[in-house]
Amino acid sequence: MPKLRTFLALDSADKIASLEAIVLVLFARTLIARVPPRRWRSRFGTVSTEQGATDNLATIRRVRLAMQRALNNVPGAPNCLPQAIAARWMLERRGITPSLFIGTQRDEAGIPRFHAWLKVGEEWVTGLCDESSYTLLKPSDAEPA
């Protein structure tokens, strides 16, 4: 009941954003898991190598908090890519152009680890990390599927 009480205490814009985040993160996770990448890659737009400007800080923060609420309430913890894609869709619906970054780094055993994060200007939306430790993948680096 505490989660329901917390949800009911939110204002209507936060309730709608939280429900939207839940639906979109589940959709993005299903899309990534069930559909071959060559069919969904165009749905999440291009991968960025640079950052845009921070337009509406209140909206960006609302989307970030809605995504955090969604992740606390969806079954199974979606990894970074579905989070970034869902948040990107939410921001684009609100007229804000975010930057999606996908990078790789090697762990101690030399195994490559991938990570996706989303930013608007210098404001983090999802996937907070040390960007300098990742090598960004550029769209031209992708191999055709």
Secondary structure, 3 states (H helix, E strand, C coil): CHHHHHHHHCCHHHHHHHHHHHHHHHHHHHHHHHCCHHHHHHHHCCCCCCCCCCCCHHHHHHHHHHHHHHHCCCCCCCCHHHHHHHHHHHHHHCCCCCEEEEEEEECCCCCEEEEEEEEECCEEEECCCCHHHCEECCHHHCCCC
